[in-house]
Amino acid sequence: MEKQTLPNSTLILVFGILSILSCCCHGILGLIFGIVALVLAKTARQTYLAEPALYDGYNNVKTGRVLAIIGIILSAIYLVINIVLIAIYGWDGMEEMSREWMRVYEN
């Protein structure tokens, strides 16, 4: 009997990668992709552990899960940093800092 690919195994891997890549988008997108990847990985893991002989692609699930955890941690750190900076400098101060950084990097 031929092994089936585990449902959503590739999607879990892609969402894990996207959670890391999008962690710098104020932390929100990385959290969303990471949490979705973890939920999908949990169901895929339960499916695989019920009958491991039937499914292939569990390595994608494990890798995607690890990447999602890393992405969630990075996104949470980035989100906390943004919240602290906004609390310290205010929204107007953050806009002024970003304008100053753009002026510095343009020259």
C-alpha positions in Angstrom: 0.0 0.0 0.0 1.3 3.4 -0.9 1.8 6.0 1.8 -0.4 9.2 1.7 1.1 12.6 2.3 0.0 13.9 5.7 -2.7 16.5 5.2 -1.5 20.2 5.4 2.2 19.1 5.9 3.4 21.5 3.3 1.1 24.3 4.4 2.4 23.9 8.0 6.0 24.3 6.7 5.1 27.3 4.6 3.2 29.0 7.5 6.2 28.3 9.8 8.5 30.0 7.4 6.1 32.9 6.9 5.9 33.4 10.7 9.6 34.0 10.8 9.7 36.2 7.7 6.8 38.4 8.8 7.7 38.8 12.5 9.0 42.3 11.8 5.6 43.5 10.5 4.8 44.9 14.0 4.7 41.3 15.3 1.0 40.8 14.3 1.4 38.8 11.1 4.1 36.6 12.5 1.9 35.7 15.5 -1.1 34.9 13.2 1.0 32.6 10.9 2.7 30.9 13.8 -0.5 30.2 15.7 -2.2 28.8 12.6 0.8 26.6 11.9 0.8 25.3 15.5 -2.9 24.4 15.4 -2.5 22.7 12.0 0.6 20.9 13.3 -1.3 19.6 16.3 -4.0 18.0 14.2 -1.5 16.6 11.7 0.5 15.1 14.6 -2.5 13.5 16.1 -3.4 12.1 12.7 0.1 10.7 12.1 0.4 9.2 15.6 -2.9 7.4 15.2 -1.5 5.4 12.2 2.1 6.3 11.3 2.4 3.5 8.7 -0.2 5.2 6.4 1.3 8.7 6.2 4.4 10.3 4.9 5.7 13.9 5.3 5.9 14.1 9.1 9.3 15.8 8.8 7.6 18.8 7.2 5.2 19.0 10.2 8.0 18.8 12.7 10.1 21.4 10.9 7.1 23.7 10.4 6.2 23.4 14.1 9.7 24.4 15.2 9.7 27.3 12.8 6.3 28.4 14.0 7.5 28.4 17.6 10.6 30.5 16.6 8.4 32.8 14.6 5.9 33.3 17.6 8.8 34.0 20.0 10.4 36.6 17.6 7.0 38.2 16.8 6.1 38.4 20.5 9.5 40.1 21.3 9.0 42.5 18.4 5.4 43.3 19.5 6.5 44.0 23.1 9.3 46.2 21.9 6.9 48.2 19.7 4.4 48.5 22.6 7.1 49.7 25.0 8.5 52.2 22.5 5.0 53.6 21.8 4.4 53.9 25.5 7.7 55.7 26.1 7.8 58.0 23.1 4.1 58.1 22.0 2.9 57.7 18.5 4.1 61.1 17.3 7.6 60.4 18.7 7.7 57.2 16.9 6.8 58.9 13.6 9.5 61.5 14.2 12.1 58.8 14.9 11.2 57.0 11.7 11.4 60.2 9.7 14.8 60.9 11.2 16.0 57.4 10.3 14.8 57.8 6.7 16.8 61.1 6.5 19.9 59.4 7.8 19.7 56.5 5.4 18.9 58.7 2.4 22.2 60.5 2.8 
